[in-house]
């Protein structure tokens, strides 16, 4: 580790990495020094762009002595194995959500990093977003009374973006319960203090050509009596960014005239091999990656749809530009400053955990609790019953 920078290796140069790349480039405490990916075009671009090593295997990346920490952005089914390899070689780990596909895998990741005395952080999720954190501060202050209810919804085109076959298989970690529910669940847990009691959920899988869950709705109850409802649809019809002044999840302005673009793009792909090619073209190093990257121009905060937190004395609405407070006799808006580094909160937390040994909020126990809820949602929908949760933790004071 240099005096001020964490030397980071990247495992997996796909879409997740491409979305995190502006953060990794701009953050003053990160130096990209190596990567690993099976695609030659991705490795070649990384080596040329950063003058850094590009390995074929994650094992080779983790053996690299120049690397202090690994950002794991590989497909979900490899997270547990990849974290174990990184920990074995003494590397700190930032791993993309979902943490893993089972609680046993989550436990193995926690144990591997604990045994190696390295730090584990899971992210990005939208619980890192600054307006969500500001809403949490307001609730925790007690200034607006007790939190009673949270209502959250998000309607997107998630299911019709180009996918690999395993991304359309629930058993392999595909669908919205593994990919999108962690965002909702972490936001709810953060705002409500973390200690959920139970889940009752329904899911929807309504397109035989995309045979995984594309929608969910769940009722989450907290131990203190508060409750939350979360609803998500990835079926590419209504777009809930319309409720946030056409600001996209990324924080950039969205053109409402582009309605239907995702389905039209997918219609160009006939066989599964063509869809994979379309996805690879939009990944880092692909022929269409420049167009698929985040746009330039003014940026607000990232967000995950419409949300209202209802307290005794006010409703609180975090948005892409700040937090609105709806009190008994006055409505007020508090702007939340936008950092010049997108997703800076993720790297700030990881850096503090590694360099300053500060316990991270989004560590192993927190992230296992999130996966418990997501898996319980699947179980509840399958069995038609409420599921009691057993591994929840409180938000640290």
C-alpha positions, 0 to 999 in steps of 0.5 A, a space after each residue: 500500500 502506498 502512503 495514501 492510495 489503496 492498490 486495487 485489483 479488479 476481478 471481472 471486467 463486466 458491466 458492474 466494473 464499467 459502472 464502478 469505473 468512474 468511481 475507481 478512476 476519480 477517487 483519490 485513494 484508489 490506484 488501479 494496478 491489476 485485473 483479471 478477466 477471461 475476455 481478451 478484449 477486456 484485458 487488452 483495454 485495461 492494460 492499455 488504459 491503465 498501464 497495469 497488469 491484466 491476468 487471465 485467472 483470479 488466482 494469478 491476480 490474487 497472487 500479484 504482490 502489487 495488489 493490496 485489495 480485490 474488487 470482485 465483480 464476477 458473476 454471482 455464483 463465483 463470489 464465495 469462491 473468489 473471496 476465499 481465494 483473495 483472503 487466502 492470499 491476504 487481500 482485502 475484499 470489496 465484493 459486489 452484491 448480492 453477497 452470495 447465493 446462500 447463507 452458507 456461502 455468506 458464512 464461508 466468506 465471513 469466516 475466510 476473511 476473518 481467518 485471514 484478518 482481512 476486511 470484507 465489504 459488500 457494495 455497491 448498494 443504494 443504501 450507500 446513497 447520500 440522501 438515504 443516509 441523510 434520511 437515516 440521520 433525520 430518523 435516528 435523531 428523533 426530531 420527527 418522532 418514531 418511524 412507523 412505515 416505509 413505502 418503496 417502489 421501483 419500476 424498471 426495464 431490468 429483465 429485458 437488458 441483455 443477459 447471459 443464460 444464468 442471469 435468467 435462472 433463479 438457481 444460478 442467482 438470476 432474476 430480481 430477488 438476487 439482483 435488485 431486492 438487495 438494494 431495497 432491503 438494505 435501504 429499508 434496513 438502514 432507515 428502520 435501524 436494521 432489525 427486521 422480524 419477518 417477511 411475507 412476499 409474493 413474486 412474479 415470473 410472467 414471461 416464459 422467455 425470461 424464466 425467472 422472477 421479474 417482480 416482487 412485493 413484500 411486507 417487512 416487519 421490524 421488531 419495534 412494530 414499524 413495517 415496510 412495503 417494497 414493490 419492484 417490477 423489471 418488466 419494462 413498461 411503466 418507468 418509475 423514474 417518471 416520479 423522480 423528474 426523469 432522473 435515472 438510477 445512475 443520477 443522470 437525466 433520462 430522455 423519456 422519448 427513449 421509452 421502449 429502447 431496451 426491448 427494441 435492443 433485445 429484439 435484435 437478438 434471436 438466439 441466446 448466443 446472439 444475446 450473449 454477444 450483445 451483452 459482451 459488446 456493451 461490457 468493458 472492452 466490447 465494441 459497444 461499450 462506449 455507448 453503454 457507459 455512463 453519460 457525461 454532463 450534470 449528475 445528481 445522486 443515484 437512487 432506487 425509485 420512489 420512497 416515503 418514510 412515515 414518522 410520527 411527525 413527518 413523512 420523509 422523501 429522499 430523492 436524487 437531489 436531497 430530502 423533502 420533509 413533510 411536517 404537520 404545517 410545513 414542507 421543507 427541502 434539504 439539498 444534499 451536496 453531490 460529490 465529484 466522485 460518484 459512489 464515493 461512499 462505497 470506496 470511502 467505507 472500504 478505504 476506512 475499513 482497510 487503512 483506518 481499521 474502522 468497522 464497516 457498516 456493509 461488512 459480512 454480518 450486515 450483508 448476510 442479514 440482507 441475503 437472509 431477507 432476499 432468500 426469505 422473500 423467495 421462500 415466502 412466495 414459494 411456500 405462501 407464508 410469513 418467514 421469521 428472520 433469525 440473523 438480523 443486526 442493528 445499524 451501529 450507533 
